[in-house]
Amino acid sequence: MLLSGTIVIDITQFISGSRCTQILADVDAEVIKVEPPKGDTLRLILN
């Protein structure tokens, strides 16, 4: 695939950043999500 072997570190906390890294993962990049100790802000808002 296009980004095979590429590692992306995702430090975003809102929808637009997460969507961008999802697109990168869809083209075969390995995405590592880094969150604060209490979790992603969006996840806390939705719960």
C-alpha positions, 0 to 999 in steps of 0.5 A: 500500500501507499504508506506501508512502513510509515509510523504516525504518532497521533496526539490530536484530541478532536474529530478533525485530527482523528479523522486525518489519522484514520485516513492515514491508517486506511492507506496502511500507515501504522498509527500510534494514538497518544492520549492524556492520562484521563483519555481523549477529550472527545471521548470524555465529552461523549460519555 
